[in-house]
Structure formats: C-alpha cells, structure tokens
C-alpha cells in the first residue's frame, strides 16, 4: 500500500512538473535563442501489442460466455498519432522542452486512450546550419484510460533527429525515439497484467514553427 501510494505521488509530481515547465516555456526562458513549436505525425510501433491484448481478452470473455469465437475483429485503432513538443532552444544549441503525444486511440467493443507525456533536455548540433542534427532525452509517463487499463509506469524517453529545410519561421524534422514507459493491461487468461510499451519505437515527421 505504501509503495503504491509513493508511486502515485511520483507520477503526480511528474505531471505537475510538466505543467510547470509548460508554463515556463509559454512565457519564454530568458534572453537569446527562442521557442520552437513542433507538431508531429508519428508512427507508433508498439500499440499493436495493446490491441492484441484487448482482442485476446475479448475472445477469452466471449468463450467463457459459451460463444464459439475464433477471432475478434471488433476493434479499430489508429497506429499514427499527433504530438506536440514545444521546447526552448538557446543560441548555443542547448534545448529544454515538454512533449505530449503521439496520442493513441482504440475504439469499438472496447475503448482505450493513451497519451505519452515527457520532459526532455537535449542539444542541437550546428543550430545555425542548413541541417541540424539533435538529441534529446528525459522521463516519460503515459496517461492512459480504457476497459482493461490497470495502471501506468514511468520510463525514459530518448531520441535523435535531424532538422532540415530551415527558414526563419519554419522547418521540418525527422525523428526516431525510444520510450520505456509501460501501461499495465489486464490479461484475462492469466488473471494478471501485461506491461506494454505502446510507444517503444516511434518515427515522426515534425512540422516546426518558430
């Protein structure tokens, strides 16, 4: 009980830090550099594992109700989600930001929603060049709800990308990230839960506004 309460406190503190960081970014972080507003279209590799567990649960529940079911296809999901990753970048290339997404949605016989939230620090190489590689990393947590969601566990997000087609007000970026945060999904067959990394590997195309 104490451990669970401590874990809840950690998650609440983390989310409050994200909100505080967002407020700081919205008001600016000081002189030099500037805000960036990347909006991303992302492909999420691990979300199919969530869908598979949901479908297996549905099949198991229907079988226990004495229905003969071989396969359930009553769930639809979107493997591509939207994300917002505002950050502040100083003139020397150091960057600090927050991330929301990519949002993941499942609907049909059962519902599921998942929103990764992160705080990251990083560095942009050659910030004034025509092409700028960058790295970023920090803690992450997935806000999740749905029929079989049992809880969420904090993890670490790390990523690398490259910014190109840069202009004064706009640029594009390609980014790949790894996120170890897990969401616990009920496993009806075993009576336990499965820790699933729905956003374990993500590839994003970012439209970056300055």
Secondary structure, DSSP 8 states (H G I E B T S, - for coil): -HHHHHHHHHHHHHHHHHHHHHHHHHH--SSSSEEEEEEEEEEESTHHHHHHHHHHHHHHHHHHTT---S----EEE-SEEEEEEEEEE-TTSEEEEEEE---EEEEESS-EEEEEEEEEEEEETTTTSSSEEEEEEEEEEEEEEETTEEEEE-EEEEEEEEEES--SSEEEEEEEEEE--EEEEEETTTTEEEEE-TTSEEEEEEEEE-
